[in-house]
Amino acid sequence: MKYTYFDNDGKIAGTALFATAQQMDLSTTSLQWSETDQLVMLKSTGDLPPLTITWTTKCAPTCSPGSTTLWTKQPISVGQRLEKTYTISDTPTTTYDYLDVTYELDIDAPNADQLTPPISWGSEVRCDDKLSIANTSGCVVPWTTPTLFVSRAEYGSSADMIDWAQQNLSGH
C-alpha cells in the first residue's frame, strides 16, 4: 500500500510504500487461534515527515477479544518491520458460526490533515462443531480449499497415480 503526503499547497511532498503479511494459525480441534500480523515500510520518497502506524483488528460477533489494537501511533521508518502475535477465541453458537475479522490500518504524520479514511480489509473464519472430526469444535477459513501433499518417496506409485489423476481427469 502507498501513503502520499501532501504539502500545504496540495502538491505531493513525499510518499511511503508499505507491505503487510498476515498468518492465522487455526485448528479443527480448538476454538482458539493465534494470528501474526506484520507491516514493513519498504521505501519513501521526497520530503516525508516521521510516520506513525495504528493497526486494529476487530472480530465479531462472538470473538474474544472483540478488538485488539496492535499498535497505536507507533513510529515507523524505512526498513523497519512491526510484528505482533496475538490470540483470538470464539464461543460458537449451535449453528455454523461465521466470524467477520476486520483490519484497520491508519498511517499518520504529525500535523497532517486526515484526507482519507484508514485502510481496511477483512477475512472470515468459521468456528463450530460441524467439522469432520467427531466430538470436536474448531475453526477454519471456509473459502480455503485444503491441499493434499503425497510424498513420492513415501508412497511411490500411489503418489504418481494421484498426480496423473489431477492432471488428466476432469472434476479432480
C-alpha positions as CSV (number, residue, x, y, z in Angstrom):
1,M,0.0,0.0,0.0
2,K,1.1,3.5,-0.7
3,Y,0.9,6.6,1.6
4,T,1.0,10.0,0.0
5,Y,1.9,13.1,1.9
6,F,0.7,16.5,0.5
7,D,2.2,19.9,1.3
8,N,0.0,23.0,2.2
9,D,-0.4,23.8,-1.5
10,G,-1.8,20.3,-2.2
11,K,1.3,19.1,-4.0
12,I,2.8,15.7,-3.3
13,A,5.7,16.3,-0.8
14,G,6.6,12.6,-0.3
15,T,5.4,9.0,-0.4
16,A,5.9,5.8,1.5
17,L,5.4,2.2,0.3
18,F,4.3,-0.5,2.8
19,A,3.8,-4.2,2.7
20,T,1.7,-6.3,5.1
21,A,1.7,-10.0,5.8
22,Q,-0.8,-12.0,8.0
23,Q,-0.9,-15.6,9.2
24,M,-3.8,-17.2,11.0
25,D,-3.0,-20.5,12.8
26,L,-6.4,-22.2,13.1
27,S,-7.2,-25.6,14.4
28,T,-10.0,-28.0,13.6
29,T,-9.9,-29.1,17.3
30,S,-9.7,-25.7,19.0
31,L,-11.9,-22.6,19.2
32,Q,-8.8,-20.5,19.9
33,W,-6.2,-19.4,17.3
34,S,-3.2,-17.2,17.0
35,E,-2.7,-14.6,14.4
36,T,0.6,-12.9,13.4
37,D,0.3,-9.5,11.6
38,Q,3.3,-7.8,10.1
39,L,3.9,-4.4,8.5
40,V,7.1,-3.2,6.9
41,M,7.9,0.2,5.4
42,L,9.7,-0.6,2.2
43,K,10.7,2.8,0.9
44,S,10.0,6.5,1.0
45,T,10.4,9.4,-1.5
46,G,10.5,13.1,-1.2
47,D,10.2,15.2,2.0
48,L,8.3,12.9,4.2
49,P,7.8,13.7,7.9
50,P,8.0,10.9,10.6
51,L,5.1,8.5,10.2
52,T,3.2,6.5,12.8
53,I,1.0,3.4,12.5
54,T,-2.2,2.5,14.2
55,W,-3.4,-1.1,13.5
56,T,-6.6,-2.5,15.0
57,T,-8.1,-6.0,14.5
58,K,-11.8,-6.5,15.2
59,C,-13.7,-9.8,15.3
60,A,-17.5,-10.2,15.5
61,P,-19.9,-11.3,16.7
62,T,-18.8,-14.0,19.3
63,C,-15.0,-13.4,19.4
64,S,-12.9,-12.7,22.4
65,P,-11.4,-10.1,22.5
66,G,-13.7,-8.3,20.1
67,S,-11.0,-5.8,19.3
68,T,-7.2,-5.9,19.5
69,T,-5.0,-2.8,18.9
70,L,-1.6,-4.0,17.8
71,W,0.0,-0.5,17.5
72,T,-1.2,3.0,18.5
73,K,0.8,5.8,16.8
74,Q,3.8,3.5,16.6
75,P,6.7,5.3,14.8
76,I,8.0,3.5,11.7
77,S,10.8,4.2,9.3
78,V,12.2,2.7,6.1
79,G,13.2,-0.9,6.5
80,Q,11.5,-1.3,9.9
81,R,9.2,-4.2,10.4
82,L,6.5,-4.3,13.0
83,E,5.2,-7.7,14.1
84,K,2.7,-8.8,16.6
85,T,1.2,-12.2,17.5
86,Y,-2.0,-12.4,19.5
87,T,-4.7,-14.9,20.4
88,I,-8.4,-14.8,19.5
89,S,-11.0,-17.3,20.7
90,D,-14.7,-18.0,19.9
91,T,-17.7,-19.2,21.8
92,P,-19.7,-20.7,18.9
93,T,-23.5,-20.8,18.6
94,T,-25.3,-24.1,17.9
95,T,-25.2,-23.4,14.2
96,Y,-22.4,-22.5,11.8
97,D,-20.7,-19.5,13.3
98,Y,-19.2,-17.2,10.7
99,L,-16.9,-14.6,12.2
100,D,-16.0,-11.4,10.4
101,V,-12.4,-10.4,11.1
102,T,-11.7,-6.9,10.0
103,Y,-8.4,-5.0,10.0
104,E,-7.9,-1.2,10.1
105,L,-4.6,0.4,9.3
106,D,-4.1,4.2,9.8
107,I,-0.9,5.8,8.6
108,D,-0.4,9.3,10.1
109,A,2.1,12.2,10.1
110,P,2.4,14.9,12.7
111,N,0.2,18.0,12.0
112,A,-1.2,16.3,8.8
113,D,-4.9,16.5,8.0
114,Q,-6.6,13.1,7.6
115,L,-7.7,13.3,4.0
116,T,-8.7,9.7,3.6
117,P,-10.2,7.1,6.0
118,P,-7.9,4.4,7.4
119,I,-7.2,1.4,5.1
120,S,-9.5,-1.5,5.9
121,W,-9.9,-5.1,4.8
122,G,-11.4,-8.3,6.1
123,S,-11.5,-12.0,6.4
124,E,-13.9,-14.7,7.5
125,V,-13.4,-17.5,10.0
126,R,-15.9,-20.3,10.7
127,C,-15.9,-21.8,14.2
128,D,-18.3,-24.6,15.2
129,D,-18.7,-28.4,15.8
130,K,-19.7,-29.2,12.2
131,L,-16.3,-30.4,11.3
132,S,-15.4,-33.9,10.1
133,I,-13.7,-34.8,13.4
134,A,-16.3,-36.3,15.7
135,N,-17.0,-34.6,19.1
136,T,-14.7,-31.7,18.4
137,S,-15.1,-28.0,17.8
138,G,-12.7,-25.9,15.8
139,C,-12.1,-23.1,13.4
140,V,-11.4,-23.0,9.6
141,V,-11.3,-20.4,6.9
142,P,-14.3,-21.6,4.9
143,W,-13.2,-20.3,1.5
144,T,-9.8,-22.0,1.5
145,T,-9.5,-25.4,-0.2
146,P,-7.2,-27.8,1.6
147,T,-4.2,-29.1,-0.3
148,L,-3.1,-32.8,-0.1
149,F,0.6,-33.4,-0.4
150,V,1.6,-37.0,-1.1
151,S,5.3,-37.8,-0.9
152,R,6.6,-39.9,-3.8
153,A,9.4,-41.1,-1.6
154,E,6.9,-42.4,1.0
155,Y,4.0,-43.5,-1.2
156,G,5.7,-44.3,-4.6
157,S,3.3,-45.2,-7.4
158,S,0.2,-44.1,-5.4
159,A,1.6,-40.5,-5.4
160,D,2.2,-40.8,-9.2
161,M,-1.4,-42.0,-9.7
162,I,-2.8,-39.1,-7.7
163,D,-0.7,-36.7,-9.7
164,W,-1.8,-38.2,-13.0
165,A,-5.4,-38.1,-12.0
166,Q,-5.2,-34.4,-11.0
167,Q,-3.5,-33.6,-14.3
168,N,-5.8,-35.7,-16.6
169,L,-9.2,-36.2,-15.1
170,S,-12.0,-33.6,-15.2
171,G,-13.5,-32.8,-11.8
172,H,-10.3,-33.6,-10.0
